[in-house]
Amino acid sequence: MSLRIAVLGAGGRMGQAVVNAIGDHDELILSGALVRPGSTHVGRAAGPDVAYTDQPVGALDGAEIAIDFTLPQAFNSNVTACLEAHCPMVIGTTGLSATQKIRLRDVGRDLPLVWSPNMSIGVNLCFHLTELAAAALAVDYDAEIVDEHHRYKRDVPSGTALQFGELIAAARGQEFDKVMDFRAPGKSRQRHSGDIGFSAVRAGTEVGKHTVMFSSDSETVELRHRAMHRGAFADGALRAARWLAGRPAGLYSMTDVLGL
Ligand SMILES: NC(=O)c1ccc[n+]([C@@H]2O[C@H](COP(=O)([O-])OP(=O)(O)OC[C@H]3O[C@@H](n4cnc5c(N)ncnc54)[C@H](OP(=O)(O)O)[C@@H]3O)[C@@H](O)[C@H]2O)c1
């Protein structure tokens, strides 16, 4: 069945990966491509019969689903435009504020939404395995999360790293905000029992590598995922788009999409 998709943030690294991935599937049609207001992309061809635009209403015209990989500052206007156009959204943007996450829940009452800080199928499997590990190992094992990304990534820790941490805290019956510890320079102190430690590397072209570690005095368990290219996230976003088409309003996750 064909599906008409508008890509929001179409000029960015992920937006381009999604536009390319749509082109690989005959049944998927790029119906709109939204870029930042005033972007030099405006007016250029994004695909057959589609030009990049900075006008949300035009970008959403005729779309059955919008896939949004932009930046937190574009979140409110994109969500408002999709609500007005009654266009379900797959949202991959990370670094959302607490207020924006509340808005996501509110909008989910009126519009079908999938939001995931990581659309990769492998990462979502790792989310599931991490929950199992955290519940079995409990606070007796120190939990540490390391995320490695390319030099241009803006948020730190990554949205995926935070999601791993939130899942660990929930599985161990902890309040995430009370045990989350980002290991930054000049913040040296011993770990408290039950802390969930975060550290990050921002260098080169690394697309996204996450390591979740559980260590006791006698052993370490590590779960590691590495995305080789952005197609891993684009393919997951397209799978979410197909799954979301025709669903009732609700805020869904990739766990729902994959049936995990
Ligand atoms: N969920 C996942 O699986 C996943 C995977 C990878 C990345 N991400 C997240 O996805 C987001 C995008 O990542 P990226 O690497 O593609 O970043 P990027 O290359 O910086 O792309 C973001 C794009 O959004 C555009 N933009 C800014 N404001 C906009 C607006 N109001 N309307 C339309 N477009 C707007 C930017 O335009 P300009 O360049 O002109 O400013 C840029 O092209 C980030 O939040 C990143 O963390 C999520």
The ligand as a Tripos MOL2 file, in Angstrom:
@<TRIPOS>MOLECULE
LIG
   48    52     1     0     0
SMALL
NO_CHARGES

@<TRIPOS>ATOM
      1 N1         15.8660    9.0480   16.8350 N.am      1 LIG1
      2 C1         16.9120    8.6510   16.1260 C.2       1 LIG1
      3 O1         17.0410    7.4790   15.7340 O.2       1 LIG1
      4 C2         17.9760    9.6660   15.7640 C.ar      1 LIG1
      5 C3         19.1020    9.2940   15.0270 C.ar      1 LIG1
      6 C4         20.0090   10.2990   14.6460 C.ar      1 LIG1
      7 C5         19.7650   11.6150   15.0220 C.ar      1 LIG1
      8 N2         18.6750   11.9120   15.7810 N.ar      1 LIG1
      9 C6         18.3200   13.2790   16.1510 C.3       1 LIG1
     10 O2         17.6610   13.8470   15.0230 O.3       1 LIG1
     11 C7         17.8870   15.2410   15.0110 C.3       1 LIG1
     12 C8         18.5430   15.6430   13.6890 C.3       1 LIG1
     13 O3         19.8300   15.0430   13.6080 O.3       1 LIG1
     14 P1         20.8170   15.3520   12.4040 P.3       1 LIG1
     15 O4         22.0760   14.6350   12.6700 O.co2     1 LIG1
     16 O5         20.0920   15.1130   11.1260 O.co2     1 LIG1
     17 O6         21.0330   16.9110   12.6310 O.3       1 LIG1
     18 P2         21.2030   18.0570   11.5410 P.3       1 LIG1
     19 O7         22.0090   17.5580   10.3910 O.co2     1 LIG1
     20 O8         21.6540   19.2790   12.2880 O.co2     1 LIG1
     21 O9         19.7100   18.2480   11.0030 O.3       1 LIG1
     22 C9         18.7410   19.0270   11.6210 C.3       1 LIG1
     23 C10        18.0560   19.7710   10.5180 C.3       1 LIG1
     24 O10        16.8940   20.4350   11.0030 O.3       1 LIG1
     25 C11        16.8250   21.6650   10.3040 C.3       1 LIG1
     26 N3         15.9290   22.5850   10.9690 N.ar      1 LIG1
     27 C12        16.1640   23.4270   11.9920 C.ar      1 LIG1
     28 N4         15.0370   24.1230   12.2960 N.ar      1 LIG1
     29 C13        14.0860   23.6950   11.4130 C.ar      1 LIG1
     30 C14        12.7270   24.0520   11.1880 C.ar      1 LIG1
     31 N5         12.1010   24.9750   11.9500 N.pl3     1 LIG1
     32 N6         12.0500   23.4260   10.2060 N.ar      1 LIG1
     33 C15        12.6480   22.4960    9.4340 C.ar      1 LIG1
     34 N7         13.9520   22.1200    9.5900 N.ar      1 LIG1
     35 C16        14.6460   22.7260   10.5740 C.ar      1 LIG1
     36 C17        18.2740   22.1230   10.2540 C.3       1 LIG1
     37 O11        18.4280   23.1170    9.2750 O.3       1 LIG1
     38 P3         19.8000   23.9970    9.2120 P.3       1 LIG1
     39 O12        20.9270   23.0220    8.9950 O.co2     1 LIG1
     40 O13        19.5570   24.8640    8.0260 O.co2     1 LIG1
     41 O14        19.8760   24.7130   10.5140 O.co2     1 LIG1
     42 C18        18.9780   20.8270    9.8680 C.3       1 LIG1
     43 O15        18.9740   20.6440    8.4720 O.3       1 LIG1
     44 C19        18.7610   15.5300   16.2380 C.3       1 LIG1
     45 O16        17.9160   15.8730   17.3040 O.3       1 LIG1
     46 C20        19.4590   14.2080   16.4870 C.3       1 LIG1
     47 O17        19.9080   14.0490   17.8130 O.3       1 LIG1
     48 C21        17.7810   10.9620   16.1480 C.ar      1 LIG1
@<TRIPOS>BOND
     1     1     2 1
     2     2     3 2
     3     2     4 1
     4     4     5 ar
     5     4    48 ar
     6     5     6 ar
     7     6     7 ar
     8     7     8 ar
     9     8     9 1
    10     8    48 ar
    11     9    10 1
    12     9    46 1
    13    10    11 1
    14    11    12 1
    15    11    44 1
    16    12    13 1
    17    13    14 1
    18    14    15 2
    19    14    16 1
    20    14    17 1
    21    17    18 1
    22    18    19 2
    23    18    20 1
    24    18    21 1
    25    21    22 1
    26    22    23 1
    27    23    24 1
    28    23    42 1
    29    24    25 1
    30    25    26 1
    31    25    36 1
    32    26    27 ar
    33    26    35 ar
    34    27    28 ar
    35    28    29 ar
    36    29    30 ar
    37    29    35 ar
    38    30    31 1
    39    30    32 ar
    40    32    33 ar
    41    33    34 ar
    42    34    35 ar
    43    36    37 1
    44    36    42 1
    45    37    38 1
    46    38    39 2
    47    38    40 1
    48    38    41 1
    49    42    43 1
    50    44    45 1
    51    44    46 1
    52    46    47 1
@<TRIPOS>SUBSTRUCTURE
     1 LIG1         1 GROUP 0 **** ****
